[in-house]
């Protein structure tokens, strides 16, 4: 967890771990971290926040 991103919830699904977090600018973000991935993750809603990039 970083200072700019706040984790809201984390739950496991059949495909991996879904992490919901909120950026410092208020943007909601969902990350799916597949099981067995080596640091690879899929991000919905933008892996990088366009406001803070
Ligand atoms: Zn942001």
mmCIF file of the protein (N, C-alpha, C, O) and its ligand, coordinates in Angstrom:
data_MODEL
# 
_entry.id   MODEL 
# 
loop_
_entity.id 
_entity.type 
_entity.pdbx_number_of_molecules 
1 polymer     1 
2 non-polymer 1 
# 
_entity_poly.entity_id                      1 
_entity_poly.type                           'polypeptide(L)' 
_entity_poly.nstd_linkage                   no 
_entity_poly.nstd_monomer                   no 
_entity_poly.pdbx_seq_one_letter_code       
;(UNK)(UNK)(UNK)(UNK)(UNK)(UNK)(UNK)(UNK)(UNK)(UNK)(UNK)(UNK)(UNK)(UNK)(UNK)(UNK)
(UNK)(UNK)(UNK)(UNK)(UNK)(UNK)(UNK)(UNK)(UNK)(UNK)(UNK)(UNK)(UNK)(UNK)(UNK)(UNK)
(UNK)(UNK)(UNK)(UNK)(UNK)(UNK)(UNK)(UNK)(UNK)(UNK)(UNK)(UNK)(UNK)(UNK)(UNK)(UNK)
(UNK)(UNK)(UNK)(UNK)(UNK)
;
_entity_poly.pdbx_seq_one_letter_code_can   XXXXXXXXXXXXXXXXXXXXXXXXXXXXXXXXXXXXXXXXXXXXXXXXXXXXX 
_entity_poly.pdbx_strand_id                 A 
# 
loop_
_entity_poly_seq.entity_id 
_entity_poly_seq.num 
_entity_poly_seq.mon_id 
_entity_poly_seq.hetero 
1 1  UNK n 
1 2  UNK n 
1 3  UNK n 
1 4  UNK n 
1 5  UNK n 
1 6  UNK n 
1 7  UNK n 
1 8  UNK n 
1 9  UNK n 
1 10 UNK n 
1 11 UNK n 
1 12 UNK n 
1 13 UNK n 
1 14 UNK n 
1 15 UNK n 
1 16 UNK n 
1 17 UNK n 
1 18 UNK n 
1 19 UNK n 
1 20 UNK n 
1 21 UNK n 
1 22 UNK n 
1 23 UNK n 
1 24 UNK n 
1 25 UNK n 
1 26 UNK n 
1 27 UNK n 
1 28 UNK n 
1 29 UNK n 
1 30 UNK n 
1 31 UNK n 
1 32 UNK n 
1 33 UNK n 
1 34 UNK n 
1 35 UNK n 
1 36 UNK n 
1 37 UNK n 
1 38 UNK n 
1 39 UNK n 
1 40 UNK n 
1 41 UNK n 
1 42 UNK n 
1 43 UNK n 
1 44 UNK n 
1 45 UNK n 
1 46 UNK n 
1 47 UNK n 
1 48 UNK n 
1 49 UNK n 
1 50 UNK n 
1 51 UNK n 
1 52 UNK n 
1 53 UNK n 
# 
loop_
_struct_asym.id 
_struct_asym.entity_id 
A 1 
B 2 
# 
loop_
_chem_comp.id 
_chem_comp.type 
_chem_comp.mon_nstd_flag 
UNK 'L-peptide linking' . 
ZN  non-polymer         . 
# 
_pdbx_entity_nonpoly.entity_id   2 
_pdbx_entity_nonpoly.name        ? 
_pdbx_entity_nonpoly.comp_id     ZN 
# 
_pdbx_nonpoly_scheme.asym_id         B 
_pdbx_nonpoly_scheme.entity_id       2 
_pdbx_nonpoly_scheme.mon_id          ZN 
_pdbx_nonpoly_scheme.ndb_seq_num     1 
_pdbx_nonpoly_scheme.pdb_seq_num     101 
_pdbx_nonpoly_scheme.auth_seq_num    101 
_pdbx_nonpoly_scheme.pdb_mon_id      ZN 
_pdbx_nonpoly_scheme.auth_mon_id     ZN 
_pdbx_nonpoly_scheme.pdb_strand_id   A 
_pdbx_nonpoly_scheme.pdb_ins_code    . 
# 
loop_
_atom_site.group_PDB 
_atom_site.id 
_atom_site.type_symbol 
_atom_site.label_atom_id 
_atom_site.label_alt_id 
_atom_site.label_comp_id 
_atom_site.label_asym_id 
_atom_site.label_entity_id 
_atom_site.label_seq_id 
_atom_site.pdbx_PDB_ins_code 
_atom_site.Cartn_x 
_atom_site.Cartn_y 
_atom_site.Cartn_z 
_atom_site.occupancy 
_atom_site.B_iso_or_equiv 
_atom_site.pdbx_formal_charge 
_atom_site.auth_seq_id 
_atom_site.auth_comp_id 
_atom_site.auth_asym_id 
_atom_site.auth_atom_id 
_atom_site.pdbx_PDB_model_num 
ATOM   1   N  N  . UNK A 1 1  ? 0.851   -1.192  0.000   1.00 0.00 ? 1   UNK A N  1 
ATOM   2   C  CA . UNK A 1 1  ? 0.000   0.000   0.000   1.00 0.00 ? 1   UNK A CA 1 
ATOM   3   C  C  . UNK A 1 1  ? 0.894   1.252   0.000   1.00 0.00 ? 1   UNK A C  1 
ATOM   4   O  O  . UNK A 1 1  ? 1.879   1.337   0.733   1.00 0.00 ? 1   UNK A O  1 
ATOM   5   N  N  . UNK A 1 2  ? 0.525   2.186   -0.821  1.00 0.00 ? 2   UNK A N  1 
ATOM   6   C  CA . UNK A 1 2  ? 1.294   3.420   -0.877  1.00 0.00 ? 2   UNK A CA 1 
ATOM   7   C  C  . UNK A 1 2  ? 0.519   4.536   -0.210  1.00 0.00 ? 2   UNK A C  1 
ATOM   8   O  O  . UNK A 1 2  ? -0.598  4.330   0.265   1.00 0.00 ? 2   UNK A O  1 
ATOM   9   N  N  . UNK A 1 3  ? 1.096   5.690   -0.174  1.00 0.00 ? 3   UNK A N  1 
ATOM   10  C  CA . UNK A 1 3  ? 0.405   6.817   0.442   1.00 0.00 ? 3   UNK A CA 1 
ATOM   11  C  C  . UNK A 1 3  ? -0.684  7.353   -0.464  1.00 0.00 ? 3   UNK A C  1 
ATOM   12  O  O  . UNK A 1 3  ? -1.694  7.878   0.004   1.00 0.00 ? 3   UNK A O  1 
ATOM   13  N  N  . UNK A 1 4  ? -0.470  7.216   -1.777  1.00 0.00 ? 4   UNK A N  1 
ATOM   14  C  CA . UNK A 1 4  ? -1.417  7.814   -2.710  1.00 0.00 ? 4   UNK A CA 1 
ATOM   15  C  C  . UNK A 1 4  ? -2.618  6.906   -2.950  1.00 0.00 ? 4   UNK A C  1 
ATOM   16  O  O  . UNK A 1 4  ? -3.707  7.388   -3.263  1.00 0.00 ? 4   UNK A O  1 
ATOM   17  N  N  . UNK A 1 5  ? -2.427  5.599   -2.806  1.00 0.00 ? 5   UNK A N  1 
ATOM   18  C  CA . UNK A 1 5  ? -3.527  4.680   -3.048  1.00 0.00 ? 5   UNK A CA 1 
ATOM   19  C  C  . UNK A 1 5  ? -3.977  4.030   -1.756  1.00 0.00 ? 5   UNK A C  1 
ATOM   20  O  O  . UNK A 1 5  ? -3.169  3.519   -0.980  1.00 0.00 ? 5   UNK A O  1 
ATOM   21  N  N  . UNK A 1 6  ? -5.275  4.060   -1.543  1.00 0.00 ? 6   UNK A N  1 
ATOM   22  C  CA . UNK A 1 6  ? -5.825  3.476   -0.333  1.00 0.00 ? 6   UNK A CA 1 
ATOM   23  C  C  . UNK A 1 6  ? -6.631  2.253   -0.706  1.00 0.00 ? 6   UNK A C  1 
ATOM   24  O  O  . UNK A 1 6  ? -7.537  2.335   -1.535  1.00 0.00 ? 6   UNK A O  1 
ATOM   25  N  N  . UNK A 1 7  ? -6.318  1.134   -0.112  1.00 0.00 ? 7   UNK A N  1 
ATOM   26  C  CA . UNK A 1 7  ? -7.029  -0.085  -0.418  1.00 0.00 ? 7   UNK A CA 1 
ATOM   27  C  C  . UNK A 1 7  ? -8.371  -0.104  0.299   1.00 0.00 ? 7   UNK A C  1 
ATOM   28  O  O  . UNK A 1 7  ? -8.451  0.104   1.510   1.00 0.00 ? 7   UNK A O  1 
ATOM   29  N  N  . UNK A 1 8  ? -9.419  -0.357  -0.471  1.00 0.00 ? 8   UNK A N  1 
ATOM   30  C  CA . UNK A 1 8  ? -10.751 -0.366  0.110   1.00 0.00 ? 8   UNK A CA 1 
ATOM   31  C  C  . UNK A 1 8  ? -11.163 -1.775  0.493   1.00 0.00 ? 8   UNK A C  1 
ATOM   32  O  O  . UNK A 1 8  ? -11.646 -2.015  1.600   1.00 0.00 ? 8   UNK A O  1 
ATOM   33  N  N  . UNK A 1 9  ? -10.968 -2.702  -0.431  1.00 0.00 ? 9   UNK A N  1 
ATOM   34  C  CA . UNK A 1 9  ? -11.343 -4.076  -0.138  1.00 0.00 ? 9   UNK A CA 1 
ATOM   35  C  C  . UNK A 1 9  ? -10.540 -5.026  -0.995  1.00 0.00 ? 9   UNK A C  1 
ATOM   36  O  O  . UNK A 1 9  ? -9.998  -4.654  -2.036  1.00 0.00 ? 9   UNK A O  1 
ATOM   37  N  N  . UNK A 1 10 ? -10.477 -6.249  -0.539  1.00 0.00 ? 10  UNK A N  1 
ATOM   38  C  CA . UNK A 1 10 ? -9.694  -7.259  -1.230  1.00 0.00 ? 10  UNK A CA 1 
ATOM   39  C  C  . UNK A 1 10 ? -10.429 -8.574  -1.088  1.00 0.00 ? 10  UNK A C  1 
ATOM   40  O  O  . UNK A 1 10 ? -10.756 -8.995  0.021   1.00 0.00 ? 10  UNK A O  1 
ATOM   41  N  N  . UNK A 1 11 ? -10.687 -9.218  -2.202  1.00 0.00 ? 11  UNK A N  1 
ATOM   42  C  CA . UNK A 1 11 ? -11.374 -10.493 -2.106  1.00 0.00 ? 11  UNK A CA 1 
ATOM   43  C  C  . UNK A 1 11 ? -10.940 -11.422 -3.215  1.00 0.00 ? 11  UNK A C  1 
ATOM   44  O  O  . UNK A 1 11 ? -10.550 -10.984 -4.298  1.00 0.00 ? 11  UNK A O  1 
ATOM   45  N  N  . UNK A 1 12 ? -11.010 -12.685 -2.938  1.00 0.00 ? 12  UNK A N  1 
ATOM   46  C  CA . UNK A 1 12 ? -10.557 -13.673 -3.901  1.00 0.00 ? 12  UNK A CA 1 
ATOM   47  C  C  . UNK A 1 12 ? -11.698 -14.123 -4.791  1.00 0.00 ? 12  UNK A C  1 
ATOM   48  O  O  . UNK A 1 12 ? -12.836 -14.265 -4.342  1.00 0.00 ? 12  UNK A O  1 
ATOM   49  N  N  . UNK A 1 13 ? -11.385 -14.346 -6.053  1.00 0.00 ? 13  UNK A N  1 
ATOM   50  C  CA . UNK A 1 13 ? -12.352 -14.876 -7.000  1.00 0.00 ? 13  UNK A CA 1 
ATOM   51  C  C  . UNK A 1 13 ? -11.747 -16.134 -7.610  1.00 0.00 ? 13  UNK A C  1 
ATOM   52  O  O  . UNK A 1 13 ? -10.652 -16.554 -7.236  1.00 0.00 ? 13  UNK A O  1 
ATOM   53  N  N  . UNK A 1 14 ? -12.460 -16.722 -8.538  1.00 0.00 ? 14  UNK A N  1 
ATOM   54  C  CA . UNK A 1 14 ? -11.961 -17.928 -9.183  1.00 0.00 ? 14  UNK A CA 1 
ATOM   55  C  C  . UNK A 1 14 ? -10.768 -17.626 -10.083 1.00 0.00 ? 14  UNK A C  1 
ATOM   56  O  O  . UNK A 1 14 ? -10.003 -18.526 -10.429 1.00 0.00 ? 14  UNK A O  1 
ATOM   57  N  N  . UNK A 1 15 ? -10.612 -16.378 -10.456 1.00 0.00 ? 15  UNK A N  1 
ATOM   58  C  CA . UNK A 1 15 ? -9.534  -16.008 -11.374 1.00 0.00 ? 15  UNK A CA 1 
ATOM   59  C  C  . UNK A 1 15 ? -8.327  -15.397 -10.691 1.00 0.00 ? 15  UNK A C  1 
ATOM   60  O  O  . UNK A 1 15 ? -7.233  -15.362 -11.255 1.00 0.00 ? 15  UNK A O  1 
ATOM   61  N  N  . UNK A 1 16 ? -8.529  -14.918 -9.479  1.00 0.00 ? 16  UNK A N  1 
ATOM   62  C  CA . UNK A 1 16 ? -7.416  -14.294 -8.793  1.00 0.00 ? 16  UNK A CA 1 
ATOM   63  C  C  . UNK A 1 16 ? -7.910  -13.426 -7.660  1.00 0.00 ? 16  UNK A C  1 
ATOM   64  O  O  . UNK A 1 16 ? -9.043  -13.561 -7.198  1.00 0.00 ? 16  UNK A O  1 
ATOM   65  N  N  . UNK A 1 17 ? -7.048  -12.538 -7.223  1.00 0.00 ? 17  UNK A N  1 
ATOM   66  C  CA . UNK A 1 17 ? -7.404  -11.649 -6.128  1.00 0.00 ? 17  UNK A CA 1 
ATOM   67  C  C  . UNK A 1 17 ? -7.776  -10.280 -6.695  1.00 0.00 ? 17  UNK A C  1 
ATOM   68  O  O  . UNK A 1 17 ? -7.009  -9.660  -7.431  1.00 0.00 ? 17  UNK A O  1 
ATOM   69  N  N  . UNK A 1 18 ? -8.955  -9.838  -6.336  1.00 0.00 ? 18  UNK A N  1 
ATOM   70  C  CA . UNK A 1 18 ? -9.415  -8.532  -6.790  1.00 0.00 ? 18  UNK A CA 1 
ATOM   71  C  C  . UNK A 1 18 ? -9.206  -7.515  -5.673  1.00 0.00 ? 18  UNK A C  1 
ATOM   72  O  O  . UNK A 1 18 ? -9.644  -7.711  -4.539  1.00 0.00 ? 18  UNK A O  1 
ATOM   73  N  N  . UNK A 1 19 ? -8.540  -6.448  -6.014  1.00 0.00 ? 19  UNK A N  1 
ATOM   74  C  CA . UNK A 1 19 ? -8.263  -5.405  -5.032  1.00 0.00 ? 19  UNK A CA 1 
ATOM   75  C  C  . UNK A 1 19 ? -8.901  -4.104  -5.496  1.00 0.00 ? 19  UNK A C  1 
ATOM   76  O  O  . UNK A 1 19 ? -8.618  -3.611  -6.588  1.00 0.00 ? 19  UNK A O  1 
ATOM   77  N  N  . UNK A 1 20 ? -9.749  -3.567  -4.666  1.00 0.00 ? 20  UNK A N  1 
ATOM   78  C  CA . UNK A 1 20 ? -10.348 -2.268  -4.930  1.00 0.00 ? 20  UNK A CA 1 
ATOM   79  C  C  . UNK A 1 20 ? -9.597  -1.227  -4.121  1.00 0.00 ? 20  UNK A C  1 
ATOM   80  O  O  . UNK A 1 20 ? -9.365  -1.391  -2.923  1.00 0.00 ? 20  UNK A O  1 
ATOM   81  N  N  . UNK A 1 21 ? -9.228  -0.167  -4.793  1.00 0.00 ? 21  UNK A N  1 
ATOM   82  C  CA . UNK A 1 21 ? -8.518  0.896   -4.088  1.00 0.00 ? 21  UNK A CA 1 
ATOM   83  C  C  . UNK A 1 21 ? -8.970  2.253   -4.620  1.00 0.00 ? 21  UNK A C  1 
ATOM   84  O  O  . UNK A 1 21 ? -9.538  2.362   -5.707  1.00 0.00 ? 21  UNK A O  1 
ATOM   85  N  N  . UNK A 1 22 ? -8.706  3.258   -3.837  1.00 0.00 ? 22  UNK A N  1 
ATOM   86  C  CA . UNK A 1 22 ? -9.072  4.606   -4.242  1.00 0.00 ? 22  UNK A CA 1 
ATOM   87  C  C  . UNK A 1 22 ? -7.817  5.465   -4.291  1.00 0.00 ? 22  UNK A C  1 
ATOM   88  O  O  . UNK A 1 22 ? -7.024  5.510   -3.350  1.00 0.00 ? 22  UNK A O  1 
ATOM   89  N  N  . UNK A 1 23 ? -7.670  6.135   -5.408  1.00 0.00 ? 23  UNK A N  1 
ATOM   90  C  CA . UNK A 1 23 ? -6.506  6.985   -5.596  1.00 0.00 ? 23  UNK A CA 1 
ATOM   91  C  C  . UNK A 1 23 ? -6.636  8.246   -4.744  1.00 0.00 ? 23  UNK A C  1 
ATOM   92  O  O  . UNK A 1 23 ? -7.700  8.548   -4.205  1.00 0.00 ? 23  UNK A O  1 
ATOM   93  N  N  . UNK A 1 24 ? -5.541  8.961   -4.640  1.00 0.00 ? 24  UNK A N  1 
ATOM   94  C  CA . UNK A 1 24 ? -5.542  10.212  -3.874  1.00 0.00 ? 24  UNK A CA 1 
ATOM   95  C  C  . UNK A 1 24 ? -6.505  11.224  -4.462  1.00 0.00 ? 24  UNK A C  1 
ATOM   96  O  O  . UNK A 1 24 ? -7.015  12.092  -3.753  1.00 0.00 ? 24  UNK A O  1 
ATOM   97  N  N  . UNK A 1 25 ? -6.759  11.112  -5.781  1.00 0.00 ? 25  UNK A N  1 
ATOM   98  C  CA . UNK A 1 25 ? -7.652  12.062  -6.448  1.00 0.00 ? 25  UNK A CA 1 
ATOM   99  C  C  . UNK A 1 25 ? -9.103  11.622  -6.341  1.00 0.00 ? 25  UNK A C  1 
ATOM   100 O  O  . UNK A 1 25 ? -10.001 12.342  -6.778  1.00 0.00 ? 25  UNK A O  1 
ATOM   101 N  N  . UNK A 1 26 ? -9.342  10.455  -5.769  1.00 0.00 ? 26  UNK A N  1 
ATOM   102 C  CA . UNK A 1 26 ? -10.704 9.988   -5.584  1.00 0.00 ? 26  UNK A CA 1 
ATOM   103 C  C  . UNK A 1 26 ? -11.149 8.982   -6.621  1.00 0.00 ? 26  UNK A C  1 
ATOM   104 O  O  . UNK A 1 26 ? -12.278 8.496   -6.563  1.00 0.00 ? 26  UNK A O  1 
ATOM   105 N  N  . UNK A 1 27 ? -10.298 8.661   -7.558  1.00 0.00 ? 27  UNK A N  1 
ATOM   106 C  CA . UNK A 1 27 ? -10.641 7.721   -8.607  1.00 0.00 ? 27  UNK A CA 1 
ATOM   107 C  C  . UNK A 1 27 ? -10.664 6.298   -8.063  1.00 0.00 ? 27  UNK A C  1 
ATOM   108 O  O  . UNK A 1 27 ? -9.732  5.859   -7.388  1.00 0.00 ? 27  UNK A O  1 
ATOM   109 N  N  . UNK A 1 28 ? -11.747 5.587   -8.369  1.00 0.00 ? 28  UNK A N  1 
ATOM   110 C  CA . UNK A 1 28 ? -11.860 4.202   -7.924  1.00 0.00 ? 28  UNK A CA 1 
ATOM   111 C  C  . UNK A 1 28 ? -11.133 3.298   -8.908  1.00 0.00 ? 28  UNK A C  1 
ATOM   112 O  O  . UNK A 1 28 ? -11.191 3.496   -10.121 1.00 0.00 ? 28  UNK A O  1 
ATOM   113 N  N  . UNK A 1 29 ? -10.465 2.326   -8.371  1.00 0.00 ? 29  UNK A N  1 
ATOM   114 C  CA . UNK A 1 29 ? -9.632  1.475   -9.209  1.00 0.00 ? 29  UNK A CA 1 
ATOM   115 C  C  . UNK A 1 29 ? -9.761  0.021   -8.785  1.00 0.00 ? 29  UNK A C  1 
ATOM   116 O  O  . UNK A 1 29 ? -9.812  -0.294  -7.596  1.00 0.00 ? 29  UNK A O  1 
ATOM   117 N  N  . UNK A 1 30 ? -9.812  -0.861  -9.781  1.00 0.00 ? 30  UNK A N  1 
ATOM   118 C  CA . UNK A 1 30 ? -9.895  -2.278  -9.503  1.00 0.00 ? 30  UNK A CA 1 
ATOM   119 C  C  . UNK A 1 30 ? -8.715  -2.987  -10.140 1.00 0.00 ? 30  UNK A C  1 
ATOM   120 O  O  . UNK A 1 30 ? -8.451  -2.817  -11.331 1.00 0.00 ? 30  UNK A O  1 
ATOM   121 N  N  . UNK A 1 31 ? -8.020  -3.765  -9.368  1.00 0.00 ? 31  UNK A N  1 
ATOM   122 C  CA . UNK A 1 31 ? -6.907  -4.546  -9.880  1.00 0.00 ? 31  UNK A CA 1 
ATOM   123 C  C  . UNK A 1 31 ? -7.195  -6.025  -9.696  1.00 0.00 ? 31  UNK A C  1 
ATOM   124 O  O  . UNK A 1 31 ? -7.619  -6.466  -8.628  1.00 0.00 ? 31  UNK A O  1 
ATOM   125 N  N  . UNK A 1 32 ? -6.957  -6.774  -10.750 1.00 0.00 ? 32  UNK A N  1 
ATOM   126 C  CA . UNK A 1 32 ? -7.083  -8.219  -10.648 1.00 0.00 ? 32  UNK A CA 1 
ATOM   127 C  C  . UNK A 1 32 ? -5.701  -8.833  -10.730 1.00 0.00 ? 32  UNK A C  1 
ATOM   128 O  O  . UNK A 1 32 ? -4.997  -8.677  -11.728 1.00 0.00 ? 32  UNK A O  1 
ATOM   129 N  N  . UNK A 1 33 ? -5.328  -9.516  -9.697  1.00 0.00 ? 33  UNK A N  1 
ATOM   130 C  CA . UNK A 1 33 ? -4.022  -10.169 -9.662  1.00 0.00 ? 33  UNK A CA 1 
ATOM   131 C  C  . UNK A 1 33 ? -4.243  -11.665 -9.818  1.00 0.00 ? 33  UNK A C  1 
ATOM   132 O  O  . UNK A 1 33 ? -4.664  -12.332 -8.873  1.00 0.00 ? 33  UNK A O  1 
ATOM   133 N  N  . UNK A 1 34 ? -3.961  -12.197 -11.007 1.00 0.00 ? 34  UNK A N  1 
ATOM   134 C  CA . UNK A 1 34 ? -4.218  -13.616 -11.259 1.00 0.00 ? 34  UNK A CA 1 
ATOM   135 C  C  . UNK A 1 34 ? -3.322  -14.508 -10.415 1.00 0.00 ? 34  UNK A C  1 
ATOM   136 O  O  . UNK A 1 34 ? -2.195  -14.143 -10.082 1.00 0.00 ? 34  UNK A O  1 
ATOM   137 N  N  . UNK A 1 35 ? -3.832  -15.667 -10.080 1.00 0.00 ? 35  UNK A N  1 
ATOM   138 C  CA . UNK A 1 35 ? -3.039  -16.631 -9.322  1.00 0.00 ? 35  UNK A CA 1 
ATOM   139 C  C  . UNK A 1 35 ? -1.859  -17.092 -10.165 1.00 0.00 ? 35  UNK A C  1 
ATOM   140 O  O  . UNK A 1 35 ? -1.997  -17.363 -11.358 1.00 0.00 ? 35  UNK A O  1 
ATOM   141 N  N  . UNK A 1 36 ? -0.715  -17.174 -9.536  1.00 0.00 ? 36  UNK A N  1 
ATOM   142 C  CA . UNK A 1 36 ? 0.452   -17.694 -10.224 1.00 0.00 ? 36  UNK A CA 1 
ATOM   143 C  C  . UNK A 1 36 ? 1.139   -16.683 -11.110 1.00 0.00 ? 36  UNK A C  1 
ATOM   144 O  O  . UNK A 1 36 ? 2.127   -17.005 -11.768 1.00 0.00 ? 36  UNK A O  1 
ATOM   145 N  N  . UNK A 1 37 ? 0.632   -15.466 -11.137 1.00 0.00 ? 37  UNK A N  1 
ATOM   146 C  CA . UNK A 1 37 ? 1.269   -14.451 -11.968 1.00 0.00 ? 37  UNK A CA 1 
ATOM   147 C  C  . UNK A 1 37 ? 2.521   -13.929 -11.279 1.00 0.00 ? 37  UNK A C  1 
ATOM   148 O  O  . UNK A 1 37 ? 2.563   -13.787 -10.057 1.00 0.00 ? 37  UNK A O  1 
ATOM   149 N  N  . UNK A 1 38 ? 3.524   -13.650 -12.073 1.00 0.00 ? 38  UNK A N  1 
ATOM   150 C  CA . UNK A 1 38 ? 4.766   -13.136 -11.508 1.00 0.00 ? 38  UNK A CA 1 
ATOM   151 C  C  . UNK A 1 38 ? 4.764   -11.619 -11.555 1.00 0.00 ? 38  UNK A C  1 
ATOM   152 O  O  . UNK A 1 38 ? 5.394   -11.001 -12.413 1.00 0.00 ? 38  UNK A O  1 
ATOM   153 N  N  . UNK A 1 39 ? 4.058   -11.051 -10.636 1.00 0.00 ? 39  UNK A N  1 
ATOM   154 C  CA . UNK A 1 39 ? 3.987   -9.598  -10.589 1.00 0.00 ? 39  UNK A CA 1 
ATOM   155 C  C  . UNK A 1 39 ? 3.150   -9.004  -11.696 1.00 0.00 ? 39  UNK A C  1 
ATOM   156 O  O  . UNK A 1 39 ? 3.126   -7.789  -11.893 1.00 0.00 ? 39  UNK A O  1 
ATOM   157 N  N  . UNK A 1 40 ? 2.465   -9.869  -12.418 1.00 0.00 ? 40  UNK A N  1 
ATOM   158 C  CA . UNK A 1 40 ? 1.647   -9.375  -13.523 1.00 0.00 ? 40  UNK A CA 1 
ATOM   159 C  C  . UNK A 1 40 ? 0.235   -9.138  -13.021 1.00 0.00 ? 40  UNK A C  1 
ATOM   160 O  O  . UNK A 1 40 ? -0.321  -9.961  -12.293 1.00 0.00 ? 40  UNK A O  1 
ATOM   161 N  N  . UNK A 1 41 ? -0.327  -8.042  -13.400 1.00 0.00 ? 41  UNK A N  1 
ATOM   162 C  CA . UNK A 1 41 ? -1.693  -7.793  -12.961 1.00 0.00 ? 41  UNK A CA 1 
ATOM   163 C  C  . UNK A 1 41 ? -2.478  -7.070  -14.040 1.00 0.00 ? 41  UNK A C  1 
ATOM   164 O  O  . UNK A 1 41 ? -1.944  -6.311  -14.849 1.00 0.00 ? 41  UNK A O  1 
ATOM   165 N  N  . UNK A 1 42 ? -3.760  -7.343  -14.007 1.00 0.00 ? 42  UNK A N  1 
ATOM   166 C  CA . UNK A 1 42 ? -4.650  -6.679  -14.940 1.00 0.00 ? 42  UNK A CA 1 
ATOM   167 C  C  . UNK A 1 42 ? -5.374  -5.589  -14.174 1.00 0.00 ? 42  UNK A C  1 
ATOM   168 O  O  . UNK A 1 42 ? -5.778  -5.787  -13.028 1.00 0.00 ? 42  UNK A O  1 
ATOM   169 N  N  . UNK A 1 43 ? -5.530  -4.474  -14.787 1.00 0.00 ? 43  UNK A N  1 
ATOM   170 C  CA . UNK A 1 43 ? -6.191  -3.368  -14.106 1.00 0.00 ? 43  UNK A CA 1 
ATOM   171 C  C  . UNK A 1 43 ? -7.390  -2.897  -14.918 1.00 0.00 ? 43  UNK A C  1 
ATOM   172 O  O  . UNK A 1 43 ? -7.303  -2.695  -16.129 1.00 0.00 ? 43  UNK A O  1 
ATOM   173 N  N  . UNK A 1 44 ? -8.477  -2.732  -14.241 1.00 0.00 ? 44  UNK A N  1 
ATOM   174 C  CA . UNK A 1 44 ? -9.655  -2.174  -14.874 1.00 0.00 ? 44  UNK A CA 1 
ATOM   175 C  C  . UNK A 1 44 ? -9.832  -0.748  -14.372 1.00 0.00 ? 44  UNK A C  1 
ATOM   176 O  O  . UNK A 1 44 ? -9.546  -0.433  -13.217 1.00 0.00 ? 44  UNK A O  1 
ATOM   177 N  N  . UNK A 1 45 ? -10.300 0.086   -15.251 1.00 0.00 ? 45  UNK A N  1 
ATOM   178 C  CA . UNK A 1 45 ? -10.456 1.477   -14.852 1.00 0.00 ? 45  UNK A CA 1 
ATOM   179 C  C  . UNK A 1 45 ? -9.153  2.236   -14.933 1.00 0.00 ? 45  UNK A C  1 
ATOM   180 O  O  . UNK A 1 45 ? -9.024  3.333   -14.389 1.00 0.00 ? 45  UNK A O  1 
ATOM   181 N  N  . UNK A 1 46 ? -8.183  1.647   -15.618 1.00 0.00 ? 46  UNK A N  1 
ATOM   182 C  CA . UNK A 1 46 ? -6.928  2.342   -15.805 1.00 0.00 ? 46  UNK A CA 1 
ATOM   183 C  C  . UNK A 1 46 ? -5.879  1.919   -14.807 1.00 0.00 ? 46  UNK A C  1 
ATOM   184 O  O  . UNK A 1 46 ? -6.016  2.180   -13.612 1.00 0.00 ? 46  UNK A O  1 
ATOM   185 N  N  . UNK A 1 47 ? -4.841  1.274   -15.276 1.00 0.00 ? 47  UNK A N  1 
ATOM   186 C  CA . UNK A 1 47 ? -3.771  0.877   -14.382 1.00 0.00 ? 47  UNK A CA 1 
ATOM   187 C  C  . UNK A 1 47 ? -3.046  2.097   -13.835 1.00 0.00 ? 47  UNK A C  1 
ATOM   188 O  O  . UNK A 1 47 ? -2.573  2.113   -12.698 1.00 0.00 ? 47  UNK A O  1 
ATOM   189 N  N  . UNK A 1 48 ? -2.976  3.110   -14.677 1.00 0.00 ? 48  UNK A N  1 
ATOM   190 C  CA . UNK A 1 48 ? -2.349  4.356   -14.213 1.00 0.00 ? 48  UNK A CA 1 
ATOM   191 C  C  . UNK A 1 48 ? -3.406  5.448   -14.220 1.00 0.00 ? 48  UNK A C  1 
ATOM   192 O  O  . UNK A 1 48 ? -4.149  5.618   -15.186 1.00 0.00 ? 48  UNK A O  1 
ATOM   193 N  N  . UNK A 1 49 ? -3.450  6.153   -13.158 1.00 0.00 ? 49  UNK A N  1 
ATOM   194 C  CA . UNK A 1 49 ? -4.439  7.209   -13.054 1.00 0.00 ? 49  UNK A CA 1 
ATOM   195 C  C  . UNK A 1 49 ? -4.077  8.366   -13.973 1.00 0.00 ? 49  UNK A C  1 
ATOM   196 O  O  . UNK A 1 49 ? -2.993  8.935   -13.849 1.00 0.00 ? 49  UNK A O  1 
ATOM   197 N  N  . UNK A 1 50 ? -4.968  8.723   -14.894 1.00 0.00 ? 50  UNK A N  1 
ATOM   198 C  CA . UNK A 1 50 ? -4.674  9.819   -15.818 1.00 0.00 ? 50  UNK A CA 1 
ATOM   199 C  C  . UNK A 1 50 ? -4.568  11.167  -15.109 1.00 0.00 ? 50  UNK A C  1 
ATOM   200 O  O  . UNK A 1 50 ? -3.908  12.084  -15.599 1.00 0.00 ? 50  UNK A O  1 
ATOM   201 N  N  . UNK A 1 51 ? -5.203  11.279  -13.985 1.00 0.00 ? 51  UNK A N  1 
ATOM   202 C  CA . UNK A 1 51 ? -5.160  12.555  -13.270 1.00 0.00 ? 51  UNK A CA 1 
ATOM   203 C  C  . UNK A 1 51 ? -3.826  12.735  -12.546 1.00 0.00 ? 51  UNK A C  1 
ATOM   204 O  O  . UNK A 1 51 ? -3.305  13.844  -12.434 1.00 0.00 ? 51  UNK A O  1 
ATOM   205 N  N  . UNK A 1 52 ? -3.297  11.629  -12.065 1.00 0.00 ? 52  UNK A N  1 
ATOM   206 C  CA . UNK A 1 52 ? -2.100  11.725  -11.237 1.00 0.00 ? 52  UNK A CA 1 
ATOM   207 C  C  . UNK A 1 52 ? -0.830  11.351  -11.984 1.00 0.00 ? 52  UNK A C  1 
ATOM   208 O  O  . UNK A 1 52 ? 0.275   11.527  -11.472 1.00 0.00 ? 52  UNK A O  1 
ATOM   209 N  N  . UNK A 1 53 ? -0.993  10.830  -13.203 1.00 0.00 ? 53  UNK A N  1 
ATOM   210 C  CA . UNK A 1 53 ? 0.188   10.385  -13.958 1.00 0.00 ? 53  UNK A CA 1 
ATOM   211 C  C  . UNK A 1 53 ? 1.088   11.581  -14.291 1.00 0.00 ? 53  UNK A C  1 
ATOM   212 O  O  . UNK A 1 53 ? 2.131   11.412  -14.923 1.00 0.00 ? 53  UNK A O  1 
HETATM 213 ZN ZN . ZN  B 2 .  ? -5.349  9.690   -9.145  1.00 0.00 ? 101 ZN  A ZN 1 
# 
